[in-house]
Structure formats: C-alpha cells, structure tokens
Amino acid sequence: MNQLRNIFLFLGLGTLPFYTFPSGLPQPSHLFLCGFFLCSLAKGKVVLRVEDWFLGALFLFSLTRESISVINGAGSRSILHPLFTLFNLFVVVFIRNYFQQTAPYERQCFIWGIGVAGLIAAFSVLTSGFSLFGSDALSRATGTFNNPNQMAYFAICLGALALTLYLAHLIKTPLTILLFISGLLLVFAALSKAGLIGFMLVLFAFSITIAHRAHWGIAAIALFAAPLCVVYILSAGFFEHAYALQRLHGIGSDGDDTLYQRGYLMFRHFNTPFEVIFGLGSTKVQNTLSHEVHSTLFYNLVNYSFIGFLLYAGFLVVWAKQLVKGFGILAMIGITGAPMLYGLAHNGTRFTIFYVLVACGLSLAREAALSKTDPGI
C-alpha cells in the first residue's frame, strides 16, 4: 500500500502540467491524486490541523451558497467551485500527512514528481516553440496548459516549491537552480506580467538565502555585482526588443487590466442583504463579468462575502506564520509573496499545485521550527 501511495503521488504531481480538458474541469492529475488520497486513508488515522478547519468551513459555506443558487435556477456547474475547494483540502491534508509519516530520505517520490512536472512543462514549451525577442505582435506560449496564465501560475508555484525544498535541505543548489530555470522559461514564454514580477521575488529570496549560507566575501560580491550587471545590460539596450519588457511596459494598458474587469468593483452588484452576507455566488459573477473574478483573495470576497474571505485569509495566515517560524520572514515573503502577487490579477484558488506548495511549506516549516526548539531532532 505504501508503494502504491508513492506511485500515485508521483503520477499526480508529474502530470500537473497536463490540461487534457477545458479549464474548470478535473484533469488527469486529479485522478492520480484521488488514488493517493485513498491509499493514504488505508494507511490509518488522518490528523486534522487548524488550516484544515479554515478550508473545510469554506467548503461548507461555499457549498451552501452555490446550492441555494442552483435551487433558484442557476446551472449545476456552479457546484464544481466548492468541490474543488474540497479536493484541495484533501491535497493539503494528505500531502501534509505524507510528510509527517516519512523521513527525509523517503521523500524522493515527491521531489521526483515535482522535478518531472517542471521538466515536462519546460520541454513542452521548448518543442512547441516561442520567441523571446522581436518587434512583431506578441505571441504567448501555452505548452501543455490551456492558456498562458495557467502556465505562468504553475511556474510561480514551481519556483516557490523549489525554494521551500531548498530551505528544508531536501534538495541541493544545482537542482534548485534547474527548477528555477524551468520556471523562468515558462514565465518568459507565457509573457505573464504578474508572473514575471512574482518570480523575481522568489529569486530575490533565494539569492539572499544562498548568499547568507556562502562565505561573506562571495555574498558581498554577489549582492553588489548582480544588480550592477542587470543595470548595465538594460542600459546597453541588449533587451530593447524583449517581449517580456514590452509586456511589463504595457502594464495597465490591456482591456482586462481595469479594476472592474478584474472583479474588484463587483461590490456595486450586492443588491440584497442576503448577497451582502452570503456573497454573489459564481453564477451571478459569471453573468455580470462574463468570467470569474481575477483575484485570489477577492474571488472569495465577491463570491462568498466577508465570511468566505475571512476563512480563506485565515488559511493563508496559518501558512505564512508557520513559514516565519520555520524559515524566517524573508523566506515567507519569497514563498507566499510570489503566488499572492500573481493573485492580485488572477484567480489562483483552484490550482492544485498551489495547495501542494502550501502543504509542503506547512509540513517542512513545522519540522524546521521543531528542530530549532529541540536540537536533538
């Protein structure tokens, strides 16, 4: 059973880049992860922690809200939203339990799964072709994903996962850098503005961390030389025709860059006391905007009002606090800041790899904090 659990976990993580079906529907990785859940249940008792109660309460509240919408005539597809929350709750619970039940040397299937996912995503982009420079119309790659924003968010979480595993001493510097290179390739191919900014935060946190671990002289040279090289390269015009810079220069100019299109002004559509308390629900948001709210935090605030927002925020706060206790505030900023920055312009509440990142961070940060208080561990 333990070997079967490892196989399902490896396959579930390794197939994360494959989007066989349209966005918003289950994908192949979900099927393999369900096998991982079942095998984990067969191993024995499951322990719930405070973050699970936040996410579980959000599932129940959103299920109630969407069920009321369905009773009032909305499509049954809206029930998928709380079901994804339930699935991602399982991701957090069972991956965290996996880390708790295994020693560091037994976690290779998790590391290999993440590595294979990054390799598959990068290889798909390289084989499909993309351009970094040019003066023609921008062409954003998608690889095996449904759209470039999915690919960019995957890259952000991949980079944050690499940083988490590096801080926990589960992977060494060369593999960490390889995962960063894969993530950077995806971000530049996707030409995601939020992705480019967010990934820089991960790299900054990693640079400070590796400089701290290195000799002080090497650290000083790296911290002063790297910015000077970047400034020189940019001022010399080497990247004048880089598509990535063109995208960054165009921040705020796209038609969907407005606060209304992102969903930040949806409060004007709260028309009844019921909607103020329970939120608009996904169906009304879809009918009003013609798409979901493009914000990780505001998605729950608009769909499920302040109750849904507070429950999801509580879940994120637990994650951030554990990272500070285990790895320090700089690591927390790098690991949580990247997906949250990306989440200012995109909805990341449904993406499985984000909850893999959270579960991994919660487990390893708690281990690190425990080892600080008990030197014998």
C-alpha positions in Angstrom: 0.0 0.0 0.0 2.9 2.4 0.8 4.5 1.7 -2.6 1.1 2.3 -4.3 0.7 5.5 -2.5 4.1 6.7 -3.6 3.3 5.8 -7.2 0.0 7.7 -7.2 1.7 10.7 -5.6 4.5 10.7 -8.2 2.0 10.4 -11.1 -0.3 13.1 -9.5 2.5 15.6 -9.2 4.2 14.6 -12.5 1.0 15.2 -14.6 0.2 18.6 -13.0 1.2 20.4 -16.3 -1.2 18.3 -18.4 -4.5 20.1 -19.1 -6.4 17.5 -21.2 -9.9 19.0 -20.6 -11.1 22.6 -20.6 -10.3 24.9 -17.7 -12.5 24.4 -14.6 -12.9 20.7 -15.2 -10.9 17.8 -13.5 -7.6 17.0 -15.2 -5.5 13.7 -15.2 -3.5 14.8 -12.2 -6.7 14.9 -10.1 -7.4 11.3 -10.9 -4.0 10.1 -9.8 -4.2 12.3 -6.6 -7.5 10.7 -5.8 -5.7 7.3 -5.8 -3.1 8.9 -3.5 -5.9 10.0 -1.1 -7.4 6.5 -1.0 -4.1 4.9 -0.3 -3.4 7.4 2.4 -6.7 6.7 4.0 -5.9 3.0 4.0 -2.7 3.7 6.0 -4.6 4.8 9.1 -5.8 7.7 11.1 -5.8 11.2 9.5 -4.9 14.1 11.8 -6.6 17.5 11.1 -5.0 20.8 11.9 -6.2 24.4 12.2 -5.6 25.2 8.5 -7.9 22.2 7.6 -10.8 23.7 9.6 -10.5 27.0 7.8 -10.6 25.3 4.3 -13.3 22.8 5.4 -15.5 25.6 6.7 -15.0 27.5 3.4 -16.1 24.4 1.5 -19.3 24.0 3.6 -20.1 27.7 3.3 -19.5 27.9 -0.4 -21.4 24.6 -1.0 -24.4 26.2 0.9 -24.2 29.3 -1.2 -23.9 27.6 -4.5 -26.7 25.1 -3.6 -29.0 28.0 -3.0 -28.1 29.4 -6.4 -28.9 26.0 -8.0 -32.2 25.8 -6.2 -33.0 29.3 -7.6 -32.3 28.2 -11.1 -28.5 28.5 -11.6 -26.6 25.8 -13.5 -25.4 22.8 -11.6 -21.8 23.5 -12.8 -21.5 26.1 -10.0 -21.3 23.2 -7.6 -17.8 22.5 -9.0 -16.4 25.5 -7.2 -16.9 24.2 -3.7 -16.0 20.7 -4.9 -12.6 22.0 -6.0 -12.2 23.5 -2.5 -12.9 20.1 -1.0 -10.4 18.4 -3.4 -7.7 21.0 -2.5 -8.5 20.4 1.2 -7.6 16.7 0.6 -4.4 17.8 -1.1 -3.4 19.8 2.0 -4.3 17.1 4.5 -2.9 14.1 2.7 0.4 15.6 1.4 1.0 17.1 4.9 0.3 13.7 6.4 2.7 12.1 3.9 5.5 14.4 5.1 4.7 13.6 8.7 4.8 9.9 8.1 8.1 9.8 6.1 11.7 10.5 6.9 13.6 13.0 4.7 15.3 10.2 2.8 11.9 8.6 1.9 10.5 11.7 0.2 12.1 11.1 -3.2 8.8 10.4 -4.9 7.6 13.9 -4.0 10.8 15.5 -5.2 10.9 13.4 -8.4 7.2 14.2 -9.1 7.9 18.0 -8.8 11.0 17.7 -10.9 9.3 15.7 -13.7 6.4 18.2 -13.7 8.8 21.0 -14.2 10.7 19.1 -16.9 7.5 18.2 -18.8 6.3 21.8 -18.7 9.6 23.2 -19.9 10.0 20.5 -22.6 6.5 21.2 -24.0 7.3 24.9 -24.4 10.7 24.2 -26.0 9.2 21.8 -28.5 6.2 24.0 -29.3 8.4 27.0 -29.9 8.4 30.6 -28.7 10.2 33.8 -29.2 11.9 36.0 -26.6 12.8 38.9 -28.9 11.1 40.6 -31.8 9.1 43.5 -33.0 6.0 41.6 -34.2 2.8 41.1 -32.3 3.3 39.3 -29.0 2.7 35.6 -29.1 2.2 33.9 -25.8 3.1 30.2 -25.5 0.8 27.7 -23.6 2.8 24.4 -23.7 0.6 21.6 -22.3 -1.7 24.1 -20.5 -5.0 25.6 -21.6 -3.7 29.2 -21.5 -0.6 31.1 -20.7 -1.8 32.4 -17.4 -2.2 28.8 -16.1 1.4 28.1 -17.2 2.7 31.2 -15.5 1.0 30.4 -12.2 2.4 26.9 -12.4 5.9 28.4 -12.9 5.4 30.7 -9.9 4.4 27.8 -7.6 7.2 25.6 -9.0 9.7 28.3 -8.1 8.2 28.7 -4.6 8.3 24.9 -4.1 11.9 24.8 -5.1 12.7 27.5 -2.6 10.8 25.6 0.1 12.5 22.3 -0.5 15.9 24.1 -0.6 15.3 25.8 2.7 14.4 22.4 4.2 17.6 20.9 2.9 15.7 18.3 0.8 17.3 19.4 -2.5 20.7 20.9 -3.2 21.6 24.1 -5.0 22.1 22.6 -8.5 18.6 21.0 -8.6 17.1 24.2 -7.1 18.6 26.2 -9.9 17.4 23.8 -12.5 13.8 24.1 -11.2 14.2 27.9 -11.3 15.4 27.8 -14.9 12.4 25.7 -15.8 10.1 28.2 -14.1 11.8 31.2 -15.7 11.5 29.6 -19.1 7.7 29.1 -18.6 7.2 32.6 -17.2 9.1 34.2 -20.2 7.3 32.0 -22.7 3.9 32.8 -21.1 4.8 36.6 -21.1 2.8 37.0 -17.9 3.3 40.4 -16.3 2.3 39.2 -12.8 4.3 36.0 -13.3 7.5 38.0 -14.2 7.2 40.2 -11.2 6.3 37.4 -8.8 9.2 35.1 -9.9 11.7 37.9 -9.3 10.6 37.9 -5.7 11.3 34.1 -5.4 14.7 34.6 -7.0 15.5 37.6 -4.6 14.6 35.5 -1.5 16.8 32.6 -2.9 19.7 34.9 -3.6 19.7 36.3 -0.1 19.4 32.8 1.4 22.3 31.4 -0.7 24.4 34.4 -0.1 23.8 34.0 3.7 25.0 30.4 3.5 28.1 31.3 1.4 31.3 33.0 2.5 30.7 36.6 3.4 33.0 37.8 0.7 31.2 35.8 -2.0 27.9 37.1 -0.6 29.0 40.7 -0.8 30.2 40.3 -4.4 27.0 38.6 -5.4 24.7 41.2 -3.8 26.6 44.2 -5.3 27.7 42.7 -8.7 24.3 41.2 -9.7 22.3 44.5 -9.7 25.2 46.3 -11.5 25.2 43.7 -14.2 21.4 43.9 -14.6 21.5 47.7 -14.8 24.4 47.6 -17.4 22.6 45.1 -19.6 19.3 47.0 -19.6 21.0 50.4 -20.2 23.1 48.9 -23.1 19.9 48.0 -24.9 20.5 44.3 -25.1 16.9 43.6 -24.2 15.3 46.5 -26.1 13.2 44.2 -28.2 12.5 41.6 -25.5 8.8 40.7 -25.5 8.9 40.4 -21.7 9.9 44.0 -21.3 7.3 45.1 -23.8 4.7 43.3 -21.6 6.0 45.0 -18.4 5.9 48.4 -20.1 2.3 47.7 -21.1 1.0 47.1 -17.5 -2.4 48.7 -17.2 -2.9 49.2 -20.9 -4.8 45.9 -21.7 -8.5 45.9 -21.8 -8.8 43.5 -18.9 -6.4 45.4 -16.7 -9.1 47.6 -15.3 -10.3 47.1 -11.7 -13.8 46.3 -12.9 -12.7 43.6 -15.3 -10.6 42.0 -12.6 -13.6 42.0 -10.4 -12.5 44.5 -7.7 -15.6 46.7 -8.2 -18.2 43.9 -8.0 -19.5 45.3 -4.7 -21.8 47.6 -6.7 -23.8 44.4 -7.6 -24.5 43.4 -4.0 -28.2 44.2 -4.2 -29.8 42.4 -1.3 -29.0 41.7 2.4 -28.7 38.0 1.5 -25.9 38.8 -1.0 -24.1 41.0 1.5 -24.0 38.1 3.9 -23.5 35.2 1.6 -21.9 36.8 -1.5 -23.0 36.9 -5.1 -22.2 33.3 -5.9 -20.3 32.1 -9.0 -23.3 32.2 -11.4 -24.1 35.9 -10.9 -20.5 36.8 -11.1 -20.2 34.9 -14.4 -23.3 36.5 -15.8 -22.2 40.0 -14.8 -18.5 39.9 -15.7 -18.7 37.1 -18.3 -15.8 35.5 -16.5 -14.8 34.7 -12.9 -13.1 37.2 -10.6 -9.4 37.5 -11.5 -8.1 37.8 -8.0 -7.2 35.1 -5.5 -8.5 37.0 -2.4 -11.3 39.0 -4.0 -12.7 35.8 -5.6 -13.9 34.6 -2.2 -14.8 38.1 -1.0 -17.1 38.6 -4.1 -18.5 35.1 -4.4 -18.9 34.3 -0.7 -18.8 37.7 1.0 -16.7 38.6 4.1 -17.3 35.1 5.6 -15.6 33.3 2.7 -12.9 35.9 2.6 -12.0 35.6 6.3 -12.0 31.8 6.1 -9.6 31.8 3.2 -7.5 34.6 4.7 -7.2 32.6 7.9 -6.0 29.6 5.9 -3.3 31.7 4.3 -2.3 33.4 7.6 -1.6 30.0 9.2 0.6 29.1 6.2 2.6 32.3 6.4 3.0 32.2 10.2 4.4 28.6 10.0 6.9 29.7 7.3 8.1 32.5 9.5 8.6 30.2 12.5 10.4 27.6 10.4 12.4 29.5 7.8 12.2 33.2 8.7 10.4 36.2 7.4 12.4 36.6 4.2 11.6 33.1 3.2 8.0 33.6 4.0 7.9 36.7 1.8 9.5 34.8 -1.1 7.4 31.7 -0.9 4.0 33.4 -0.2 4.6 36.7 -1.9 5.1 35.3 -5.4 1.7 33.5 -5.7 -0.1 36.3 -3.8 1.4 38.9 -6.1 0.2 36.8 -9.0 -3.1 36.5 -7.3 -3.6 40.3 -7.5 -4.5 39.9 -11.2 -5.5 36.2 -11.5 -7.6 33.7 -9.5 -5.4 31.1 -8.0 -7.9 29.5 -5.6 -8.5 26.4 -7.8 -5.0 25.4 -8.9 -3.8 22.2 -7.3 -0.1 23.0 -7.4 -0.7 26.0 -5.1 -2.1 23.7 -2.4 0.8 21.3 -2.9 3.0 24.2 -2.2 1.0 25.1 1.0 1.0 21.5 2.3 4.8 21.2 1.6 5.5 24.5 3.3 3.4 23.8 6.4 5.0 20.4 6.9 8.6 21.4 6.4 8.3 24.7 8.3 6.9 22.9 11.3 9.7 20.4 11.1 12.2 23.2 11.0 10.6 25.0 13.9 10.6 21.8 15.9 14.2 21.2 15.3 15.1 24.7 16.5 13.3 24.1 19.8 14.7 20.5 20.2 18.3 20.3 19.0 18.2 16.5 19.4 15.8 16.1 16.5 
